[in-house]
Amino acid sequence: MKLTYFGHSAFLIQSENFNGLIDPFLTGNSHTTITPEDLESITHIFITHGHGDHIGDAMAIAKKFNPLIICNYEISNYLSQKGFKTHPLQIGGKRKFDFGVVKMTPALHGSGIEEGDKIIEGGLAGGFIIEIKGKKIYHAGDTGLSMEMKLLEREKIDIALLPIGGNFTMDIEDAVLAVDFIKPKKVIPIHYKTFEVINVEPEEFKKRVENVEVEILPPGRTIEV
């Protein structure tokens, strides 16, 4: 299985017959030059919440590839009314798919969808545990620190993708505590340096984490999971 980072919170997970994008914010993402037109095949899209820097290019990509979009019920309803193929989950919900198992996890954040000058109800923000071939990737989405993260220790997460930027999400100090709660095998910091208000140094996060491998993944880099 391969994991590619596009900066901010956007990732591509690739396995046999599976190409899944998480929070596909490409257009307007200063960390990447990849556009929806550059993508070759997408089978699934995961959306943690409705904000524009997370729902991103989901609709443009879905028009091109007709993937299954996995998200909360409210976003699922919003997108299905526009003709897209969706599967709704809610926090705590787990579902087996042909590629593996997905569980939606809590996130402390908003989820309003901006459409013109309106904000549409986007349900609860969340994260995902995506299990493929026995490997578990936890994408926290946008979230503050919560005691619920302590429950994730029993999931035996292989890679945790955790926001560190502060202001809208956990900052470095809280993200370090989140790592201690979750105890993944590896953690990759996300959601930093995209905007001035989240301009923090991932090296500081890495320096403060103990007993867990931290990999600072440059945008565009692919790793084996």
Stockholm file with secondary structure:
# STOCKHOLM 1.0

chainA/1-225         MKLTYFGHSAFLIQSENFNGLIDPFLTGNSHTTITPEDLESITHIFITHGHGDHIGDAMAIAKKFNPLIICNYEISNYLSQKGFKTHPLQIGGKRKFDFGVVKMTPALHGSGIEEGDKIIEGGLAGGFIIEIKGKKIYHAGDTGLSMEMKLLEREKIDIALLPIGGNFTMDIEDAVLAVDFIKPKKVIPIHYKTFEVINVEPEEFKKRVENVEVEILPPGRTIEV
#=GR chainA/1-225 SS CEEEECSTTCEEEEETTEEEEESCCCTTCTTCCCCGGGCCCCCEEECSCSSHHHHTTHHHHHHHHCCEEEEEHHHHHHHHTTTCCEEEECTTCEEECSSCEEEEEECCSCCCEEETTEEECCCCCEEEEEEETTEEEEECCSCCCCGGGGGGGGGCCSEEEEECCCSSSCCHHHHHHHHHHHCCSEEEEESCSSSGGGCCCHHHHHHHCCSSEECCCCTTCEEEC
#=GC SS_cons         CEEEECSTTCEEEEETTEEEEESCCCTTCTTCCCCGGGCCCCCEEECSCSSHHHHTTHHHHHHHHCCEEEEEHHHHHHHHTTTCCEEEECTTCEEECSSCEEEEEECCSCCCEEETTEEECCCCCEEEEEEETTEEEEECCSCCCCGGGGGGGGGCCSEEEEECCCSSSCCHHHHHHHHHHHCCSEEEEESCSSSGGGCCCHHHHHHHCCSSEECCCCTTCEEEC
//
